[in-house]
Amino acid sequence: MDINDYAFGVDISHHNGVVNFDVVKAHSPKVVFIAAKASEGASFKDPQFTRNWAEMKRIGVCRMAYHYMRFSTSAVAQKDNLLSATSDWDWEHDRLVLDCEEESALTASQITDVVNTLMAQLRTVTGRLPILYSRAEWVNRKMIVSRLPSNTDWWLAHYLKPLPDPQYTPEKLPPPALPAGASRWLIHQTGERCKSIGTAKIYMDYDRWNGDETAVRTYFGYGEQPVEPTLERKVYALWAAHPELH
């Protein structure tokens, strides 16, 4: 397959600076989905997330918010930090991601326990499991895949050998390397030193979906029946809408 047979997306954080989303919207290939960093650990909020999240909605891309996990921090504290990053959650369409790459001293069993707990808590609130971001080499050292939900969706980093600065490194053609025990992938982060889109920074991360734009939009629930909110999701929506109660 040609790389453009896979729907195109990017992932961003405050490290990318201020993004011009009109440039992103006009880009070819079309940017179909974007993942924006929302939070990290128990308390850090990405300072660009509020703007990025609103701009992603404005230009009509499928939205993912990702949380960088700190494995020695409780799952409850990390859940609350992520969900408090904004009140603008649309659980019919928005998706969450857990970024698993910290070089923790915890054992693989302990790390897997934290991830499983947080995944279950987020599913209770959103109605869906979060996507897991990592790379095969890290997962093989730090997690026990057989203990994760069998329907875990993987976003996996796998790049070509980087070219010297300031050259751009081409995207790696999918598929990415899979962790031992995983049989499918959802997103391939194809490069971290690709040409930046709509920012003054040199580099940006590029991503490809395992499917075309229709597959992306289907995954994000466009054209499907909405998930009926659970009581906990309704409570969280009320809590998020009233910061004076926090």
Summary of the structure (lengths in Angstrom):
residues: 246
radius of gyration: 17.4
end to end distance: 49.8
largest distance: 52.5
contacts: 778
relative contact order: 0.17
helix: 33%
strand: 22%
